[in-house]
Amino acid sequence: MAAQRRESRAGAMGQQEQRNRMHEKVFRAWCNSLLRHRDVQIDNLFEGLADGVNLLILTELLTRKVIKVKTYKNPTRDIHRLENVSIALRTLKAQHANWRALDIEPKEVVTCQKKTVLGLCWQFVLRFQILDEDDIKGPGTALQKARQKVLDWWKEQVGDVVDIVSIDKSFTDGMAIIALCAKIAPAGEVDVAGARRLGAKARAQLALDLANKHLGILPLLDADDMVSTDPDERPDEQCLLTYVSEFPPAFKALKGNIDREAEYKSMVEQMRTEHEEQERKALAEIQTLKAKQEQLQAAQENELRRLKEQTDALLAENQAMTEREKQEAIEALQKKMADKEERVRQAMLKLKRHQEEQEAQLRQETEEALRKKEEELKALEAEKAAEVARMQREKEELAAKKAAELAQLQQQADTDIRAKEEQMEAQRLENEMRAKLSRDEFEKWKAGKMAELERVRLEREALEKLSMEELQRLREENDRLKRGVPHNFVKKKFGAPTWCNLCKSFLATGGAQCPRCKYTICAKCLRRNPPNNCIPPDEDDDDDDDDKDEDEED
């Protein structure tokens, strides 16, 4: 019996050790997928988080907040490592006050306690990748809520192709992942039916490769582990849940980018189609005009031929007339033919002018349509460039604000440190004077010293208040200059030669001028969108300018 118990205990310990190895591999790959944004990679999960440096980086990436307290970048002593781990846990606890899983000792992480480190990583996956604050509330355990949320999302995406039953039964064959990649991949690139005919290992490897290619999700699992027949070697529910829960945020981000690109391409394609349609209509109109011209030329030739035949017939009939009658008939016929030729010539000139007017009008309409389309395309490109510039400007402003806040925090920390050092120095001096002087002399000395310290403190607070007020004033002035002030343009005629400050053109018939900053602009630029860069001068300068304007008017 004792031997059986020892064998059973040894088997349970072996299973637990195999489970810990699988969890360490999956959670290490998950942590590396985050740490790669800081060019960091760990080879062992327990040793990589023991000094607290990588744990601090993970905390900043997960909470999306910068840790502003002092940390140790290259800890060489255990007390430094314990301090790093404590700061990371306090930062996480500050964001999630009711997170009971953080009630661990920093020493357990520093000493590489496997159960503690693996449990902490699993909590990271639950709280920051799967669940949010609304999901945590309500009945049920965190694992049950995470399992149900992930299964509902996968059923919504590929439920019509793959039967999603549970975490450990629906994802080990890789078909759910292949079906999801087929929705976002180009048509014909992912063959779902062909994937079903592959072997188990080949199908699992294909799913991991497609997820990495189309969604950028690193393979946290191996194909051999996914299709292993040994239950101890196969990934459990926590490992599979860690991997498949990375797909919802990646799919959402990729879907948004694809929709925006398709919308832009559709807009460009629509404009190109309209342009081609207008060109086709213009060519058809030109062909119609050419056909009408050919018909008129053919009718003119037929009329001339008919007149010639009539003339020949009249000449044949009047051969018996006298010379005078023949001469009169010939002159009348010639005059009639000349009149007809003149009418035909006038009709041809009128038709030609009409044709040229129609061609010019059609050409002008075509050029106007092309110009409008080009302006629309330029406007779209300008709008896109302006949006990119605005985002870059917001990014720079946010960085400047963060830098200012960091400088202010650093200044506050230096002030606190100086106050602490002065307090320690005062305490030391007080202890020395207490040992040297009698009680009455010491009390008298202490009262004078406290009054001096109070005066120094009040002076320091006054200086800090003045510096903060000056800093706030400079920030408000900087914000005002960035936003810009609109001009107050007034129409004016100038007695001396003047040029537009915006387009540099000569103002021959007058323009407009801002009375505050004397910014001059022409009427054409005024109808457009003038810049908001008015910088009013000081009050003394305004008074001098007003006096000068009054002198000029006198």
Secondary structure, 3 states (H helix, E strand, C coil): CHHHHHHHHHHHHHHHHHHHHHHHHHHHHHHHHHHHHHCCCCCCHHHHHHCCHHHHHHHHHHHCCCCCCCCCCCCCCHHHHHHHHHHHHHHHHHHCCCCHHHCCCHHHHHCCCHHHHHHHHHHHHHHHHHCCHHHHCCCCCHHHHHHHHHHHHHHHHHCCCCCCCCHHHHCCCCHHHHHHHHHHCCCCCCCHHHHHCCCHHHHHHHHHHHHHHHCCCCCCCCHHHHCCCCCCCCCCHHHHHHHHCCHHHHHHHHHHHHHHHHHHHHHHHHHHHHHHHHHHHHHHHHHHHHHHHHHHHHHHHHHHHHHHHHHHHHHHHHHHCCHHHHHHHHHHHHHHHHHHHHHHHHHHHHHHHHHHHHHHHHHHHHHHHHHHHHHHHHHHHHHHHHHHHHHHHHHHHHHHHHHHHHHHHHHHHHHHHHHHHHHHHHHHHHHHHHHHCCHHHHHHHHHHHHHHHHHHHHHHHHHHHHHHHHHHHHHHHHHHHHHCCCCCCEEECCCCCCECCCCCCECCCCEEECCCCCCEECHHHHHCCCCCCCCCCCHHHHHHHHHHHHHHHC
